[in-house]
């Protein structure tokens, strides 16, 4: 398998191409493949074999955040900001709320009794990703991944039936626990979004094994890194591997450096954009010098 390069969505690709001039040339000479679904799940299924659907995202990211305490079933309970509107409740922010250590400790203390009363473990492992461990026999709970919900009304992201009712009960209790919290008052005064609920998602048990079609992975996405750890592939093997996965979807300086390194090798590379466009570049494609910009 060639190396794999994940890039930002097409509308955000310009800034990365300015940092890595070779990227525009490679895309213009590559062979355009059939578009696939956008988003992390579609990209990951190209690299990791037999990923279950839905993915046990909490158990996978837990391997990154708490590798010594990741066994069993886990549920993500990420800090979020919801806004009540006439038409419903809309998610405006989740996870990336820039919480200080004091805010993490204080807000976690406000919700911890709810999990204790339910007999669930709770761990605010790091500012972006908090975890709960339901009892093994508890039915599935939680909604869609936050990236699929941001900006939308949450009703369509919640499951049907008892799982949906249980999730709504938890959301209501969490909102009441965080309502009028002094730390939220302070955030509001500083013009920051309040943490007025936790978003439950990614419920599932740890996978027994996972295989990858690459030998090394570089990513800043905890879900990707969790899958890589389970598959036994690591960033430390980047220099020696001939089959890399470089996850440059953030398009930041670190992403640009890694993209430049991959392209400088001049080896076969499959390129996927977060918006679904796919390209295949092979060394002989450099002869397509007459081509213009990618279509």
C-alpha positions, 0 to 999 in steps of 0.5 A: 500500500502507498503512503497515505496523506489526509488533507484539510477540506478543499475550501481550507486547502489554500493555506496549506498549499501556500506553506507547501508549494509542492502540494499544488503540483502533486495534486495537479498531476495526480489521478482523481479517484471517485469521491468518498464520504467526508469526515474521520470515519470514512478516512479511517476505514481506508487505513484501519481494517474492520472498524466497527460501526459505530466506533467505540471512540471513547475506549479508543481515545482512552488509550491515548489519555490513560493508557494504563486505565483503558480496559473495558467500556467507556463513554465520552462526556465532553464539556460543551456549550448548548443554546436553547432556541425556539426550534430546539437545543443547538450545540455551539461548542464542544471539547475545545473550550480552552479550560484552565486546570482550575475550571476543569477541577471545579466543573468536574466536581459539580458533575461528579456526584451524578456519576457517583450516584449512578455507580459510574466511574468519572474521569476528567482526563484532560481539558478536551476529553472527559470520560465516564464508565457505565456499568457493563449491563447498562444499555448503550447511551449517547449521541453522535460524535461532536463534529457531526453535531456542531452548529446543529440541533441536538435532537437529530443527533440523539438515538431513538428509543430508550437510549435516546430517553436515557441520554436526554435524562443525563443531559438534563441532569448535567445541565442542572448541575452546571447551571449558575456555576460560579466558574461559568459566571466568570467565563461569561464575564470574560466573553467565553462560552459557558460549559453548560452541559456534557456531550455523551458519545463514543460509548463502547468497549475496547476492541481486542485488536485492530490491523492497519494498512500502514506501518507508522502514523502521525496525527494530532487526533486522539481517535486516530492515535488510539486506533494506531496504538491498538494496531501497534503502529507508532510515530517513532517509526516514521523515518524507517517506514515506507507506508506512512499515514500523515494526518494533516487535516488541521493544516497547521505548521506541524502538518505542513512540515510533515506533508513537505517531508512526505512529498519530498520522498517522491513515492506513491501516495494516496491523498484524501481530503476531509471533504471527500475528494480522493487522489492517487499520485505515483512517481511517473505522474511527475511526467504530467507537467502539462497539467494545470490546477487539480479539478 
